[in-house]
Amino acid sequence: MFIKSVFRLSGGISHRGFSSSNVALQNKVKGRINAKKPIRIELEEGKSYLWCACGYSKNQPWCDGSHKTLKTKQTPLPFKASKTGQVSLCTCKQTNKEPYCDGTHKKKEVQDAVIE
């Protein structure tokens, strides 16, 4: 299931002291729903990460290059942790606060989706 959205992130997203890179206004096709709940994970201050946006990575929530093999429209999101700590990263790939969970997985259309 793919959900389209238009969004603007000016200056990147800050989520409890963590931030992601800037994304310009764009029409973005969201990735395949990989799971119906976020993953809690420890991020390390100053470390760079590559979040899977396509939903096909076998190493969720991290990119494993599946988007290249499958030629998806999504590309991974690079981000750097500004502090060490636990965060919830999106695995439904429908969030509007990439890579962080914003609760979108609770929506009926995500919960009703069949995960292939």
N, C-alpha and C positions, 0 to 999 in steps of 0.2 A: 504494500500500500504506500502510495506516495502522496504527500500533502504539499500543495504549493503555497508559498507565502511571499509577501513583499515586506522587507524590513530594513531598518536603518540602524546602524551602530555607529555613533559618532564618538571617536576616541576610544573605541573598544568597549568591552564589557568588564565591569568590576563586580566581582561576586565575593563578598566577605574577605576582601583583601587579595583576591586572585584576579588576574586580568587576562583577557584574550586580545589578539591582534585586531586592528581596524578592519572593518568590512564596509565597502561602499554600498549605497542604495542599489539593490539588485532584485531581480526576479529569480528566486532560488527554488529549485526543486529539491525537496528534502529527501534524505536517504531512506532506505528500506528499514522498516521497523525490525530491530534485532532482538529487543527484549521489551517487556512492558513495565519495567521498573529501573530506576537508576542504579549505578554501581557506586558504592562508597569506597573511596581510595585516598591514600596518603600522597600528597604532592610535596615535593622538596623545593624550598626556596632557591630561586635562581636557575632551576633545572628547566630545560625546554622539553615539551611534549608534543606529540603529533596525534591529535584526536581523530578517530575514524568518523567521517561524515556520511559515507555511503551505506554503512550498516552491514557490509559483507565480510568485514575482517573477522578472522577466527581468533584474534587476540584482543577482543573488546576490553576497554574502550579505545585501544590504540590501533593505529593504521598498520596493516601488514602488506599493503600494496595491492589488495584485491581490486580496488577501483581501476587500476591499470589493466589487469587481466580481463576484467569484466567490461571495461570501457564505459564506466558509469559517468554521469554528469557531475557527480560530487567529487571534490578533492578534499584531502585531510586538512584539518585546521591546526596550524602550529600555534602554540601558546607557551608562555613562561609563567611559572608560579612565582608570585611576588612574596609569598611567605610559606612556611612549612605548616601543613595541617591537613585534616580530613575534609574532603568535598564530595558532593554527589555529582557524578558526571552522567550525562544523558546517554542512554543506550537505545531509546526509542527513536532517536534521530529526528524528532519533530519539535524539539525545543526552539524557542526564540532567543535563548541566551547561550548559544553554543560556546563552549562545550558543556556548560553546566545545566543541570536539570532545573526546569522551571515549572514542573508539575503537569506538563502537557500529556504525559503518559496516563494520567487519570481520566482523560477525556474518553467518551464512549467510543469514538471512531478508532482510537488507538487500542483500547481494551478489546474491542470487537474484531480487530484485525487478525487475520490468519498469518502466522509467522511461518514462512517457507524454509 
